[in-house]
């Protein structure tokens, strides 16, 4: 029986899901709405909840949530975590042009954070003025930022915050990468991950990284730049509806874009603040980095179209953008727009007429009733019968971070990180590069619209799987699962398979072992034929007791490397088979 991964096998499973969802069947299953879920609460439901709200839950986390029950689990997921007070650290040395070079930080010692919180403000070690040193330090900070973010993902705990931070990072895409500004942008999104959508839009409107990316710092009364204004409507708040006439996109018009651009004139960013100027540290904040220049601001009245009830926004200087955001969000379509994006992130890409009417519309109403607070909306969605419909289990292809985390975190990869700070920096940086190779570089989405998997029909999540990324995923799986160290010590990126067994129950029973591993790694139950195939990899052609005896011998003499190696090799083959099955690619 061949159950190994290939693109056709994966897509055939997704196609069968769509049929179950009612696309081709004559009697589709009953539709569940937002009423609270009252069904069974087992490790299957708890794993589904954690897979969608976290990156790669561990057996212990799944068990904890199963014991807690749905209401308490949602409460724990939504609870604001202890937010960082320090950021990425100076790695001391980095690889540039295939050679290792020291980092020329003037004010930040090796392994010390180059950004930290002081008296409720983020401070940063000043960048050097010398051009060569400036480039060197900026490269080091870029690499340490990537490593820091992956480490944060791997150490998230039972929390939705990192998953929501990536959601906002995708929604408010800012490229190209600028380490200090990207750190500040990301920490703002993390701090407001479950906050108020209106507030987040306002913060992103004058966010330094956003101002640079969409030319907001070049937008003046004499030379208006419409880039940010256009994306504010189309991608960030209300969405582009059907074009009903030239320049009219149902939800807004070209006139609205032009007038919004006028509202947003006058904002500038001061780069000189980032470099050393008789200061060893500088403030990293909106107030410190950007300024409003009344001389370059368009002080005239701004006249909006009938789509916004012909509203006029008069000059109010640096507060004028607040009125613009409030005006846009007064339109009910804004709530629908962001609720659709949340639905595609947490549930499924296909928004049918029934989903629109029975899920999106009431969620949008709830969002408006709560003045655009995100937490109440997500709480209702994640507690709903609809979220726990069986057809949504395994309905997504994992994005690269979900793929890597779900492969590594159950094996406690974060607990096996190197002790040496520089090696730890490289450890998480390598994971970042593995995700980037799969076409998901955290701080550099491919465009202002974010990653195609979350918006581009008809492929959506299937975008993650192509000839290049599938080959890389299989190479990663082979390298991580089959890597054996003769001395038994885990080094670098490798799966500590024996540590996983310690977290599972009834390991000595090969049937229970296969079942428990499949439930840990797969969102859907597998067939008996698949279980038999997997057991055959563990004990090919042998009776069950052979495994029971061998594993018991290992437990009784864990220091015996011959016994542990024999068990490890068998488990590695089994893990490799599990992780190369199409079912593992689904969440």
N, C-alpha and C positions, 0 to 999 in steps of 0.2 A: 504493500500500500504506500503510495507516494503522497505525502501531505506537505511537502516542502513548499516554501514560499516562492510564488512568482506573481507577476502583476495580474495575469489573467485570473489566477485563483483568488486573489484578494478582491478584485472587482466583481467576480461572480458571487462572492459572499455578500457584498454590498447590494448587488442586484437582487439577490434573494431576499434581503432585508426590505428593499423597496416594494417587492411583491407582497410581503407580509404586511407592510404598511398600507396596502390597499391600492397600489397603482395598477395592478393587473388582475386582481382577484374580483370575483363577482360579489362576494360578501365581505367587505372590509371589516376589520375589528371595530368594536364600539369605541367611540372617541371619548377620551377623558379630558376634563378641563382642569381648572385651577382649584377645585375643591381639595381639601387636605387629604393626603395619602393615608389610607386605612388598611392597606394590605399587609402581608407578612413582612417582618423586619429581621432579615437574616444577613449573613456575611455577603450575600449576593447584592442586596440593596445597599448596604453600607459601602461596599467596594465601588458600586456605581456612583454613589454620591461623592466619594473621595476622588475617584478618577477624574470626575468632571471639575471638581473644585480645587484639586491639588495636582502636584506632579509626582506620580509614582508612589502611591501609598504602600506602606510596609505591612506585613502580616499583623504586627502588633497594633498598628493604627486602625486597621480594619476591624480587628477584634475589639478594640476600645470603643469604636463608634457603634459596633453591633450591640455592645453592652449598654451604652448610653441611651440608645433609642434616637429616633429622628429629631425630635424637638431639641433635645440637649446637644445633639451633634451639630445641628444648624447653629445653635447658640455659640458653641465652641469655634466653629469655622468662622463665624462672623465677628467674634470677639477681636477687638483691636489688639494686635500683638505688641510686644515691646519693640518699639521702632529703633533703628540704629542711631547711635550717637557718634559713630565714626564711620568713615567710608573706606575706599580702597587704600592699600598700603604701597609704599615705595618698595618694589621688588629688589632694588639694589643693582640688578643687572638684567639686561634683556638681549634677545637675539635680534640683530639688525644686519641685513645683507649677509646672512649665514655665519655671522660671527658674534660672539658674546661680548657685549660692551657694558661698562659701568654706567649707571644712571647719574647724570650730572645735576642732581637736586641741590639747590643752594641752601635750603632751609628745612628739609625733611630728611631725617636719618633713615638708613635702611631698615625696612620692616616697620616703619612708623607710618600712620595714616597721613595722606596728603590732603585730606579733607576731614573736618571734625566739627562737632557742635559745641559752641561756647556761648553761654548766656542766651540760649534759645536761638542763636543764629549760626548758620553754617559758615565756617572759616576754612580757608585754603592756603596752603603754602604757596607763596608767590612764584610765578614762573620766571625763569631767567630772561634777561633782555638779549643776551648773546644768541644770535640766530641758530647756530649749531647746537648749543645747549638747549635752546627752546624746543627744537625739533626732537631732540633726544628725550627730554622730559615728557613732552606731549605724547610721544610713542609709548613710553613706559606707563604713563597714566591711562592711556587707551587700553593697553593690555591688562593692567591691574583692574580697571573698571569692569572689563569683560569677565575676568576671573572672579571678582567680587560678586557680580550679579549671579553667576552660576552657583557659587557657594551659597548665596542667599536662597536660591531655589532649592538646593539639596538639603538645606537646613530649615525649611519653612515650618516644620511641625504641622499640626492639624489646623490649617489656616487657609482661607481663601484669598488672602491678601496678595501673594505673589502671582496667583493666576489672574487676579483682577488688575494687577499692575501691568502684566503683559497685555491684557485686554485693552487698557488705556494706551499703552505704548503702541499698539497696533492702530487704535482709533485716532490718536493724535500723533501720527508719524512725523518724526523729525530726522532728517538726514542732511548732509553727511555727519559723521561722528565727530563730536567735539567733547573731549573727556570732561572738563569741568562743567560745561553747560549741560551735557547729557546726564551727568550725575545729578545735577540740581533738578533737571526735568524729571528724571526717574524717581527721585526721592519725593518730589511733589506729588507725583502720581501714586506712589506707595502710601504716603500720608493721607491721601484723599481717595483711596481705592474704593471705599464703600460710602463715600461722602455724598455731597450734593452736586448733581450734574451741572446745574447753573454755575456754581462756584468753580467747578473744574474748568468749564469753558472760559470763564473770566480769567482764571489764572493762566490758562494756555494762550489766551489772546495776547498777553504781554509777557509770555515766557521768553527768556533770552534766546534759547535754542530755536524756538518757533519763529521769533522775529527775524533771525538770520536766515533760516531755511526758506521761508516764504516771503522774504524781502520786505517785511514790515518795517525794518529799520531804514529802508530806502524810500518809504512812502511819504511824500510831501505834498503840500498844496499845489506847488508848481509842477510837480512830476508825480502824479498819483500812480500807485502800483496796486493792481487789483488782485494779486496772487492770493494773499491770505483771505481777503474778503470773499473771493470765489469759493475757496475751500471751506471757509466758515459755514457758508450755506450748504454747499453740496456734500461735504464729507463729515463735517463735525457736528452739525445741529439738525438740519431739517431734511436734507436729501433732495436730490433732483427728481422732480416728478416728470410726467409726460409733457413733452413740448406741445403746447396747444396753439401757439402762434410764434412768429419770429421773436426770439428773445424772452419768451414767457414759458417757464418750466413748471407751471402749475403751482408750485410752492413759493416761487420767487421769480424775479425777472432780472434782466440785464441792468435795468435802471437801479434795482435794489443793490446789485453788486457795486455799481459805480458810486452810489451814495454811501454805502458801507465803507468803501475804500476811503472816501473823504472823511468819514467819522474817525477812521483809524490813522490818519496822518499825524506826524509829529513825534513818533516814538523813535528813539535812537539808542544804540548800545555802545558803551564805552569800553573798547578792548584794552585800552591802556591800564584800566583798573586791574587787569589780571596779571600783569607783570610787575616785577620788583621795582619799586620806586621809593627807596628809603623805608620800605616795609617788608618784614619777613612773612607776614600773613595778611590776607585780604578777605573781606567779607564776600561770601558767595550768596547773593540774594537778588531778588528782583529790584528792590530799592537801590541796591548798590551798583547794579550792573546796567540798568536802563534808566533813561531820563526822558521826560516829556519836554519838547521844545515848542513853546507856543508860537514862535515865529514861523515854523514850518507846518503848523497845523492849519487846516482849512476851517476858518471860523464862521463860515456861512451856514445857513440852515440847510439841512439835508432832507429832501422830499422823497419818501418811499412810495411804492406803488399801491394799487388797490389790494394786492396780496397781503399787505400789512396795514390795511385800512387807511391808506394815504397818510400815514403818520409822518410827522415832522420832528426831527431831532435837532435841537438848537445847540449852539456852542456851549459846552460845559468843560472845556479844557481836558485835563487828564482823566476826568470821570466820564467822558462822553462814551467811551467804549462800553461802559456798564449799561447804559441806556440801550445801546445797540443789541447787546446780548439779551437783555430783558425783553426787548421788542420781538426778537426772533423766537425766543422760547415761550412767548405768549401764544404762539400758534400750536394747536393740538398735534399737528403732524410731527413736531419735534419729539414728543413723547413716544409716538409710534415708531419713529425712526430709531431711537436709541434702544427701545425694547426689542425691535427686530434684531439688532446687532447683539444684544445680550442673549436672545434666544438662539441665534446661530452659534454663539460661543459656548453655551452650556447645554443645548439640547440637540438641535438638528438644523441642517441648512435649508430644508424644504419648508417654506412657509406657504401652506395651502390656504385656500379661502376659509376653511374651517379653523385653521390655526390663527389666521388673522382675526377672525370674528370672536373666537372663544378664548384665545390666549393673549394675543398682542393687544387687542382693544381694551380688555379689562386691566391688563398690566399698565397700559398707557394712562388709563383713567386713574389708577392707583398712584402712578408716578406724579401726575399733575396734582392730585389731592394731597400728596405729601410734599408739594413744592419742590419736586425733582430730587428727592432723597432716593438714592439707589438701594440702600439696605432693605427697606420694606418690600420693594419690588422683587429683589432677588430672593428674599425669604419666602414669599408666597410662591414663586416659581419653583424653588428647590424643594419645597414641602408638598408640591402638588401631585395629584394622581397622574397628571400628564407627564411630569418629569420621570416618574417611575414606571411608565408603560414599558412592557418588555421589548417593544420594537426599538426603543431608544438605547437599550443596552448593546454596546458595540456598534452604534450608528455613526461614529466618527472614525476617520483615519487619524491616528495620532500625529500631532505636529512633531518636529524633531526634538523639542525639549521633553514632551510627554514620552516620546519613544525612548530616549536615553535615560530619563529618570525612572521610567517604569521597568527598565532593564537593570538599572544599577542600584536604586534605592532599596529595593527589597533585600539586597545582599549587604545592606549597611555600608555602602561605598563611602558615605560621608564619615563614618566612624573609622574607616581604614585609610583616611587621608594621611599623607606624610606628616611627620612631626616637624620637619625642617620647613620654615616659612617659605623659602624660595621654591622648594619642591611642591609644597601645597599650592602655591601660586600657579605653578606649571600644571599641576593635577587638574585644577578647575578650568584653566585656560585651554587645556587639551579638549575638555568636554565642550567648551564653547566652539572650538574649531570643528569638532565633529558635527555639531548642530549647524554651523555655518556651511559646512560641506553639503548638508542636506537642504540648503537654500533657506535657512532661517538664522541669520545673524541678528542677535537681539537688538542692538542699537542702530541697525541700518536696514530697516524694511526696504523692499525694492522700489517703493514709490510712496507718494503722499497718501495714497489710498490704502497702504498697508500690504499685508500678504494676501495674495489672490485667493487662498483657500477660504477666506472669510467673506468674499464678496463676488467673485467672478463665476457667473453661471455659464454653462451647466456643470462644470467640474467641481467647483467648491473644494472640499477636503481632498478629493482625488488628485488635486494639483500636487500634493506632497509626494506622490508616487510616479516617478518616470524612470527611464532607463538608467540615468545617472544616479539618482537618489536611491533607487532600489538596490543597485549594486553596492553602493556605499553602506546602506543599512545592513546588508547581508555580510559585508566584510567586517563591519563593526561587531556584529553579533558573533561571528566566528572568532574574532580576536579576543573578545571579552569572555566568551563562555568556554573556549577550549584552551585558554592559556593556563599552563600548569607550571608551578614553581617547585623544583625538586626538593627544596628545603622546607616547603610548606608555608613560607612567608609571602604574603600578598605584597606585590610591588606595583606601583603605578595603576593603570586602568586594567583591572582584572576582577572577575566576579569571585567572591569568597563563598563558594557553593556550600561548604561545610557549615559556615555560620548561619546560612539560611535554614538548613535542616534543624538547627537548634531552636528555631522559632516556630516550627511546624509540629503538628500533632500526628501521632501514629505513623511515624516515619518508617518503622520496621515492617509495616504492611505495604507491599509494593502497590496494591490497588488503591489504598488510601493515599499513599504518597503521590501517585499520578493524579488522583482526583483533586487533592488539595493544591498541588502546583498548578493544575489547569485552572482552578477557580481563582487562584492568586493572579495569574497572568492573563486570563481570558475573561472578557465581559460576558460571553455567552457559554452555556454548557456545551461540551463537545459530545460526540457520539460514542457509543461503546466500541465501535471499530477503531476510533481514534485513540481511545484509552488503551485498547489492546495493543495497538501499534506502539504506543509510547512505553508500555510496560515491556514490550519485546526488546526495546532498546536498552532498558535497564537490566533485564535478565533474559537475554535472547534464548528462547527455547527451554528455559529452566523452570522448575517448580518454584512457587512463591517463597517456600521456606529457605531457599538458597540466599535470597536477599535478606531475609529476617536474621539468619545466622550470621551473615557477613557484617551487617550493620551492627548487630549486637556485640560481635567481637570487637569492632572498632570502638563502640561506646565503653566497653570494659577495659580497653587498653588504648586510650586516645593518643598516647605518646608514641605508639608504634607507627612509624612512618610508612611501613609496607602496608599495614592494614588501612590507614587513612588514605594513602595514595590510591589503593584499589577502589575504595568507596568513592573517592573524589573523581577518579576517571569515569566511573559509571554515571555519577550524577552529572558531570559535565556533559557527557554525551546526551543525557536526558534533557538537561537544560537547553542545550543547543537545539535539540529537536523541537522543544516547546517554543523557543524564541524565533525559530524560522518558520513556524506555521502562520498562515495568513491571519488566524484569529488573534495573534499577539499584536498585530498592527492596528487593531481596532480598539476603541475606547467606549 
